[in-house]
């Protein structure tokens, strides 16, 4: 495995096979990329539920994370732009739910400027911080690193 560790190493209490659970995504190397524009509402709901399950893991430190105002401003700007374009309204619900979920848990940190995307950062007990997933706003996709 060349020193790489899977998500199961960091989230020992979560029994999710991302490739199976999010089979509508595309595996590329050590990543699983889910294109939000090509997914259905049901698939986006499944993606949101998967993220929720990971961030509820007992492996995550519940210590309050620093809020990055620039990242939240980027999230607001993204949602404002989606609201202005009728074609993207189907994504507005997903992003709104995701950002509200992140905002309601003070131990989660949203990092990034919003120009290309954000990362949901978590602190893993005894292992440090890591990005659970990357939200690519310029591609409207979510990427999980399966191996690190």
KESEVO-852060 format. One line per field, with one value per atom (N, C-alpha, C, O, CB): residue number from 0; atom name; x, y, z. Coordinates in steps of 0.1 Angstrom, whole numbers. Each point is the difference from the previous one (the first is absolute). Glycine has a CB too. Example, Ala and Ser with C-alpha at 12.3 -4.5 7.8 and 13.67 -1.06 7.14 Angstrom:
<pts>
num: 0,0,0,0,0,1,1,1,1,1
atome: N,CA,C,O,CB,N,CA,C,O,CB
X: 132,-9,9,10,-29,15,9,-8,5,7
Y: -57,12,12,0,-12,23,11,11,11,-17
Z: 78,0,0,7,5,-19,0,8,1,-23
</pts>
This chain:
<pts>
num: 0,0,0,0,0,1,1,1,1,1,2,2,2,2,2,3,3,3,3,3,4,4,4,4,4,5,5,5,5,5,6,6,6,6,6,7,7,7,7,7,8,8,8,8,8,9,9,9,9,9,10,10,10,10,10,11,11,11,11,11,12,12,12,12,12,13,13,13,13,13,14,14,14,14,14,15,15,15,15,15,16,16,16,16,16,17,17,17,17,17,18,18,18,18,18,19,19,19,19,19,20,20,20,20,20,21,21,21,21,21,22,22,22,22,22,23,23,23,23,23,24,24,24,24,24,25,25,25,25,25,26,26,26,26,26,27,27,27,27,27,28,28,28,28,28,29,29,29,29,29,30,30,30,30,30,31,31,31,31,31,32,32,32,32,32,33,33,33,33,33,34,34,34,34,34,35,35,35,35,35,36,36,36,36,36,37,37,37,37,37,38,38,38,38,38,39,39,39,39,39,40,40,40,40,40,41,41,41,41,41,42,42,42,42,42,43,43,43,43,43,44,44,44,44,44,45,45,45,45,45,46,46,46,46,46,47,47,47,47,47,48,48,48,48,48,49,49,49,49,49,50,50,50,50,50,51,51,51,51,51,52,52,52,52,52,53,53,53,53,53,54,54,54,54,54,55,55,55,55,55,56,56,56,56,56,57,57,57,57,57,58,58,58,58,58,59,59,59,59,59,60,60,60,60,60,61,61,61,61,61,62,62,62,62,62,63,63,63,63,63,64,64,64,64,64,65,65,65,65,65,66,66,66,66,66,67,67,67,67,67,68,68,68,68,68,69,69,69,69,69,70,70,70,70,70,71,71,71,71,71,72,72,72,72,72,73,73,73,73,73,74,74,74,74,74,75,75,75,75,75,76,76,76,76,76,77,77,77,77,77,78,78,78,78,78,79,79,79,79,79,80,80,80,80,80,81,81,81,81,81,82,82,82,82,82,83,83,83,83,83,84,84,84,84,84,85,85,85,85,85,86,86,86,86,86,87,87,87,87,87,88,88,88,88,88,89,89,89,89,89,90,90,90,90,90,91,91,91,91,91,92,92,92,92,92,93,93,93,93,93,94,94,94,94,94,95,95,95,95,95,96,96,96,96,96,97,97,97,97,97,98,98,98,98,98,99,99,99,99,99,100,100,100,100,100,101,101,101,101,101,102,102,102,102,102,103,103,103,103,103,104,104,104,104,104,105,105,105,105,105,106,106,106,106,106,107,107,107,107,107,108,108,108,108,108,109,109,109,109,109,110,110,110,110,110,111,111,111,111,111,112,112,112,112,112,113,113,113,113,113,114,114,114,114,114,115,115,115,115,115,116,116,116,116,116,117,117,117,117,117,118,118,118,118,118,119,119,119,119,119,120,120,120,120,120,121,121,121,121,121,122,122,122,122,122,123,123,123,123,123,124,124,124,124,124,125,125,125,125,125,126,126,126,126,126,127,127,127,127,127,128,128,128,128,128,129,129,129,129,129,130,130,130,130,130,131,131,131,131,131,132,132,132,132,132,133,133,133,133,133,134,134,134,134,134,135,135,135,135,135,136,136,136,136,136,137,137,137,137,137,138,138,138,138,138,139,139,139,139,139,140,140,140,140,140,141,141,141,141,141,142,142,142,142,142,143,143,143,143,143,144,144,144,144,144,145,145,145,145,145,146,146,146,146,146,147,147,147,147,147
atome: N,CA,C,O,CB,N,CA,C,O,CB,N,CA,C,O,CB,N,CA,C,O,CB,N,CA,C,O,CB,N,CA,C,O,CB,N,CA,C,O,CB,N,CA,C,O,CB,N,CA,C,O,CB,N,CA,C,O,CB,N,CA,C,O,CB,N,CA,C,O,CB,N,CA,C,O,CB,N,CA,C,O,CB,N,CA,C,O,CB,N,CA,C,O,CB,N,CA,C,O,CB,N,CA,C,O,CB,N,CA,C,O,CB,N,CA,C,O,CB,N,CA,C,O,CB,N,CA,C,O,CB,N,CA,C,O,CB,N,CA,C,O,CB,N,CA,C,O,CB,N,CA,C,O,CB,N,CA,C,O,CB,N,CA,C,O,CB,N,CA,C,O,CB,N,CA,C,O,CB,N,CA,C,O,CB,N,CA,C,O,CB,N,CA,C,O,CB,N,CA,C,O,CB,N,CA,C,O,CB,N,CA,C,O,CB,N,CA,C,O,CB,N,CA,C,O,CB,N,CA,C,O,CB,N,CA,C,O,CB,N,CA,C,O,CB,N,CA,C,O,CB,N,CA,C,O,CB,N,CA,C,O,CB,N,CA,C,O,CB,N,CA,C,O,CB,N,CA,C,O,CB,N,CA,C,O,CB,N,CA,C,O,CB,N,CA,C,O,CB,N,CA,C,O,CB,N,CA,C,O,CB,N,CA,C,O,CB,N,CA,C,O,CB,N,CA,C,O,CB,N,CA,C,O,CB,N,CA,C,O,CB,N,CA,C,O,CB,N,CA,C,O,CB,N,CA,C,O,CB,N,CA,C,O,CB,N,CA,C,O,CB,N,CA,C,O,CB,N,CA,C,O,CB,N,CA,C,O,CB,N,CA,C,O,CB,N,CA,C,O,CB,N,CA,C,O,CB,N,CA,C,O,CB,N,CA,C,O,CB,N,CA,C,O,CB,N,CA,C,O,CB,N,CA,C,O,CB,N,CA,C,O,CB,N,CA,C,O,CB,N,CA,C,O,CB,N,CA,C,O,CB,N,CA,C,O,CB,N,CA,C,O,CB,N,CA,C,O,CB,N,CA,C,O,CB,N,CA,C,O,CB,N,CA,C,O,CB,N,CA,C,O,CB,N,CA,C,O,CB,N,CA,C,O,CB,N,CA,C,O,CB,N,CA,C,O,CB,N,CA,C,O,CB,N,CA,C,O,CB,N,CA,C,O,CB,N,CA,C,O,CB,N,CA,C,O,CB,N,CA,C,O,CB,N,CA,C,O,CB,N,CA,C,O,CB,N,CA,C,O,CB,N,CA,C,O,CB,N,CA,C,O,CB,N,CA,C,O,CB,N,CA,C,O,CB,N,CA,C,O,CB,N,CA,C,O,CB,N,CA,C,O,CB,N,CA,C,O,CB,N,CA,C,O,CB,N,CA,C,O,CB,N,CA,C,O,CB,N,CA,C,O,CB,N,CA,C,O,CB,N,CA,C,O,CB,N,CA,C,O,CB,N,CA,C,O,CB,N,CA,C,O,CB,N,CA,C,O,CB,N,CA,C,O,CB,N,CA,C,O,CB,N,CA,C,O,CB,N,CA,C,O,CB,N,CA,C,O,CB,N,CA,C,O,CB,N,CA,C,O,CB,N,CA,C,O,CB,N,CA,C,O,CB,N,CA,C,O,CB,N,CA,C,O,CB,N,CA,C,O,CB,N,CA,C,O,CB,N,CA,C,O,CB,N,CA,C,O,CB,N,CA,C,O,CB,N,CA,C,O,CB,N,CA,C,O,CB,N,CA,C,O,CB,N,CA,C,O,CB,N,CA,C,O,CB,N,CA,C,O,CB,N,CA,C,O,CB,N,CA,C,O,CB,N,CA,C,O,CB,N,CA,C,O,CB,N,CA,C,O,CB,N,CA,C,O,CB,N,CA,C,O,CB,N,CA,C,O,CB,N,CA,C,O,CB,N,CA,C,O,CB,N,CA,C,O,CB
X: 8,-8,9,-6,-12,31,9,-2,1,0,-4,-2,-14,-2,26,-32,-13,-10,0,5,-13,-11,-13,-2,17,-25,-13,-8,4,-4,-12,-8,-4,-2,-7,9,-4,10,-3,-8,24,10,-3,2,15,-23,-3,-14,-2,17,-24,-14,-3,-7,0,13,-1,-14,-3,26,-32,-13,-10,-12,17,-1,-8,2,12,-12,-10,1,-7,-11,13,5,-5,10,11,-25,10,8,-5,-10,14,4,-4,-2,-10,23,-5,-1,-14,-6,31,-29,-12,-12,-10,21,-10,-11,-2,-12,18,4,-1,4,9,-4,-11,3,-2,5,-10,-3,-2,12,0,-25,35,12,10,-3,-1,15,10,13,5,-16,17,12,12,0,-10,19,12,12,1,-15,22,11,-4,-8,21,-9,-3,-12,-3,26,-31,-11,-13,0,16,-27,-13,-7,-1,-1,-1,-6,-14,-4,26,-31,-14,-4,1,-6,0,-4,-14,-9,24,-17,-13,-10,-12,24,-7,-9,-6,-11,24,-5,-5,-8,-5,24,-19,-7,-14,-4,26,-30,-14,-2,10,-17,-4,-3,2,6,-22,11,2,15,4,-26,30,14,7,9,-9,-4,6,-4,8,-9,-12,-4,8,4,-27,26,9,14,6,-20,19,13,0,10,-6,-14,-1,-1,7,-18,4,-2,14,3,-27,31,13,10,7,-11,4,8,-4,8,-5,-16,-5,5,4,-25,20,5,15,4,-22,26,14,2,8,-2,-12,2,-6,3,-2,-9,-5,8,-3,-20,34,9,6,2,4,-5,6,15,6,-23,23,14,3,12,-10,-12,2,0,-9,-1,20,1,-12,-2,28,-33,-11,5,-8,-8,29,6,-4,0,19,-23,-5,11,12,-27,12,9,-1,-10,9,12,0,-9,2,21,-32,-9,8,5,-26,21,7,-10,-8,26,-19,-10,0,-10,11,12,1,-6,-6,27,-20,-6,-15,-6,26,-25,-15,-5,-11,12,7,-4,0,-9,18,0,1,-12,-6,30,-29,-12,-12,-9,20,-12,-11,-1,-10,11,11,1,-4,-7,25,-14,-3,-15,-6,27,-28,-14,-8,-10,13,3,-6,0,-10,17,5,1,-9,-5,29,-25,-9,-15,-7,23,-20,-13,-3,-12,12,10,-2,-2,-4,17,-9,0,-10,3,21,-35,-11,5,-5,-11,26,5,6,0,4,2,6,-8,5,15,-33,-8,-1,-1,-12,15,-1,12,0,-12,23,12,-1,7,7,-22,-1,-5,6,-11,-4,-5,12,1,-24,31,11,10,4,-8,9,10,-5,7,2,-22,-6,0,4,-18,10,-1,14,3,-23,30,14,6,6,-4,-3,6,-7,7,0,-20,-7,5,1,-21,21,5,14,2,-16,23,13,0,7,2,-17,-1,-6,4,-6,-6,-7,9,-4,-18,34,9,13,8,-19,13,11,14,10,-25,15,12,5,10,-16,-3,4,5,-4,-14,27,6,-1,4,12,-21,-1,12,2,-27,34,12,-1,-5,18,-7,0,-6,-6,5,3,-5,-13,-7,31,-27,-12,2,-9,-3,24,2,1,-6,19,-7,1,-7,-6,27,-21,-7,4,6,-7,-4,1,4,-1,-16,22,2,-7,0,23,-29,-6,12,3,-28,30,11,-5,-10,25,-10,-3,13,10,-32,21,11,-2,-10,14,5,-2,8,12,-15,-3,6,13,0,-22,33,13,7,11,-19,2,6,1,7,-17,4,1,-12,-10,35,-23,-11,1,11,-11,-11,0,-13,-10,23,-12,-12,-8,4,9,-26,-9,-3,0,-10,7,-2,2,0,-17,18,2,-13,-5,30,-30,-12,5,4,-19,16,5,-12,-8,26,-18,-11,1,-10,8,15,1,-4,-2,21,-20,-4,-13,-6,30,-29,-12,1,-7,-7,25,3,5,5,0,-6,5,10,-2,-19,33,11,4,3,5,-8,5,14,1,-25,34,12,-2,-1,16,-15,-2,12,-1,-15,28,12,8,-1,2,7,8,14,8,-27
Y: -12,12,13,11,-24,12,11,10,12,-16,0,9,8,8,-6,-5,7,-7,-12,18,2,-5,4,11,-9,-11,3,8,2,-23,26,7,-8,6,7,-26,-9,1,-3,-12,19,2,11,0,-9,20,12,-1,6,7,-19,-1,-15,-6,26,-25,-14,-5,-12,13,8,-4,1,-2,9,-2,1,-11,-1,26,-33,-11,4,-5,-12,25,4,-2,4,13,-25,-1,11,-1,-25,37,11,-3,5,9,-23,-3,-8,3,-4,-7,-7,10,0,-22,29,9,11,3,-8,11,11,-5,6,11,-28,-7,9,-3,-19,33,9,10,8,-10,1,8,-6,-12,21,-3,-5,-1,10,0,-22,-3,4,-4,-15,27,5,-1,8,7,-25,-2,-3,-9,24,-6,-2,9,2,-7,9,9,-5,-8,27,-15,-2,13,8,-30,25,13,-1,-8,16,0,-1,14,10,-26,15,11,4,-8,2,17,4,4,-3,11,-3,4,-12,1,20,-32,-12,-9,-10,12,1,-9,4,11,-15,-5,2,6,0,-19,24,5,-12,3,15,-29,-12,-3,-3,-6,10,-3,11,-3,-9,25,10,-1,3,12,-20,-2,-11,0,7,-18,-11,5,-4,-12,25,6,8,-1,2,7,8,-9,3,15,-28,-10,-7,-2,-1,0,-6,10,-4,-10,26,10,1,1,12,-12,1,-12,2,10,-24,-12,2,-4,-11,19,2,10,-2,-5,19,10,-3,8,8,-26,-4,-11,-4,10,-9,-11,4,11,-17,-4,1,3,4,-19,13,3,14,4,-25,30,14,7,-2,1,9,9,10,6,-9,5,10,13,9,-28,21,13,11,-3,-8,22,11,4,2,6,-8,4,15,6,-29,29,14,2,-7,10,6,3,9,11,-13,-2,8,8,-5,-13,31,9,1,1,12,-13,1,-12,1,12,-25,-12,1,-4,-10,19,1,10,-1,-6,18,10,-6,3,16,-27,-7,-9,-1,1,-7,-9,9,-4,-13,28,9,5,1,6,-3,4,-11,3,13,-28,-11,-2,-1,-10,11,-2,12,-2,-11,25,12,-2,2,13,-19,-3,-11,1,7,-18,-11,5,-4,-13,25,5,9,0,-1,7,9,-7,5,12,-30,-8,-11,-10,16,-5,-10,-14,-10,27,-19,-13,-7,-12,20,0,-6,-1,-3,12,-6,0,-14,-1,19,-29,-13,-2,-9,0,16,-1,8,-2,-3,15,10,-7,3,15,-27,-8,-8,0,-1,-6,-8,9,-3,-13,26,9,7,1,3,0,6,-9,3,11,-27,-10,-3,-1,-8,8,-4,12,-3,-11,26,11,3,3,7,-12,1,-11,3,7,-22,-11,3,-2,-14,21,3,11,0,-7,17,12,-4,7,8,-25,-3,-9,-3,5,-6,-9,8,1,-23,27,9,-7,6,8,-27,-8,-2,-6,-5,14,-1,14,10,-28,17,12,0,-10,12,9,2,8,11,-13,-3,7,2,-8,-2,21,4,13,6,-30,29,14,-1,10,-2,-19,-1,2,-4,11,-2,2,-13,-1,21,-30,-13,-11,-9,15,-3,-10,2,9,-24,5,0,-14,-10,28,-19,-13,-1,10,-12,-9,-2,-6,-12,9,11,-5,-5,6,11,-28,-6,-3,-2,-8,10,-4,-15,-2,26,-33,-14,-2,4,-11,2,-3,-8,-10,10,6,-6,-1,-6,-7,19,-1,14,0,-23,33,13,3,-7,5,13,5,-6,-3,25,-24,-4,5,4,-24,20,4,-12,-10,29,-18,-11,-1,-11,13,9,1,14,9,-28,20,13,3,-9,6,15,4,9,12,-13,-4,8,8,-5,-13,30,9,4,2,6,-8,4,-12,2,13,-27,-12,-5,-9,3,11,-5,-15,-9,26,-21,-14,-1,10,-14,-8,-3,-11,-10,17,-5,-10,-5,7,4,-24,-7,-6,-7,2,6,-7,-13,-1,22,-32,-13,-5,-6,1,8,-3,12,10,-32,23,11,-3,8,2
Z: 0,0,0,0,12,-12,-1,11,-3,-22,37,11,-1,9,-8,-10,-1,9,3,-27,30,9,-6,-5,25,-18,-5,11,11,-25,10,9,12,11,-30,18,11,11,12,-28,13,10,9,12,-28,11,7,7,10,-26,9,5,3,-7,-7,25,3,3,-1,10,-4,3,-11,2,21,-35,-11,-10,-5,8,-6,-9,-13,-3,22,-27,-13,-11,1,10,-21,-12,-10,-6,9,-4,-8,-14,-6,21,-21,-14,-2,-11,8,12,-1,3,-8,14,5,4,-10,-3,27,-29,-10,-14,-7,25,-22,-13,-12,-11,22,-9,-11,-2,-9,14,4,-1,-9,-5,28,-26,-9,8,6,-26,20,7,-9,-12,25,-8,-7,9,9,-24,13,9,14,3,-17,24,14,3,12,-7,-14,2,-5,-10,9,7,-5,-3,10,2,-24,-4,-3,-9,1,14,-3,-6,6,14,-33,-7,4,-2,-18,26,5,-11,2,19,-31,-11,-7,-5,2,2,-6,9,-5,-11,29,9,2,-2,14,-7,3,14,8,-24,19,14,10,10,-19,5,9,3,11,-20,-2,2,8,8,-30,20,8,15,9,-29,22,14,6,12,-17,-3,5,3,10,-24,6,2,13,8,-33,27,12,13,10,-24,13,11,3,12,-18,-4,1,8,9,-30,16,7,15,9,-31,24,14,9,11,-20,3,8,3,12,-23,2,3,11,9,-32,22,10,14,9,-28,19,13,7,11,-19,1,5,14,3,-26,31,14,-1,10,-1,-21,-2,-1,1,-13,10,-2,13,9,-31,24,12,0,-11,13,9,0,5,4,0,-4,4,-10,-12,24,-8,-8,-10,4,14,-31,-11,-2,2,-13,6,-4,-12,-10,19,-9,-11,-10,4,11,-27,-11,-7,-9,6,7,-6,-15,-7,28,-26,-15,-7,-11,15,2,-6,0,-9,16,5,0,-9,-5,29,-26,-10,-14,-8,23,-18,-12,-2,-11,11,11,-1,-3,-8,24,-9,-3,-14,-7,31,-29,-14,-10,-10,17,-4,-9,0,-11,16,7,0,-7,-6,27,-19,-7,-15,-7,27,-25,-14,-5,-11,12,6,-4,0,-9,19,-1,1,-12,-4,29,-31,-11,-13,-10,22,-13,-12,1,7,-11,-2,1,-3,6,-12,-3,-3,12,0,-24,33,11,13,11,-21,9,12,6,12,-21,1,6,9,9,-29,18,9,12,10,-30,20,11,13,11,-27,15,12,6,12,-22,2,5,7,11,-30,12,6,13,10,-33,23,11,12,11,-26,13,10,5,13,-23,1,4,8,11,-31,16,7,14,9,-31,22,13,10,11,-23,7,8,6,11,-25,5,4,11,10,-33,20,9,14,10,-31,21,13,9,11,-23,7,8,1,-9,1,20,2,0,0,14,-14,-1,-15,-3,25,-31,-15,-4,4,-8,-6,-5,-15,-7,27,-26,-14,-4,5,-5,-8,-5,-15,-7,26,-23,-14,-3,9,-15,-5,-4,-7,-1,0,-5,-7,-15,-8,28,-24,-14,-8,-11,17,0,-6,8,-5,-6,24,9,14,5,-23,26,14,5,-8,10,10,6,13,7,-18,14,14,8,-2,-7,18,9,13,6,-17,15,13,8,-6,-4,23,8,5,7,0,-11,4,13,1,-25,34,13,-2,-6,17,-6,0,-14,-1,20,-29,-13,-7,-10,8,7,-6,-9,-1,2,-9,-8,-14,-5,18,-19,-14,-7,6,0,-19,-8,-3,-6,-5,16,-2,-15,-6,29,-29,-15,-5,8,-6,-15,-6,-8,-8,7,2,-7,-11,2,19,-33,-12,-5,-8,2,9,-5,-14,-7,30,-28,-14,-9,-12,18,-1,-8,5,-6,2,15,7,2,-5,-6,19,3,14,6,-30,30,13,-2,-7,19,-6,-1,13,9,-30,22,12,-3,-11,19,0,-2,8,12,-14,-6,6,7,11,-29,13,6,2,-7,-4,22,4,1,3,8
</pts>
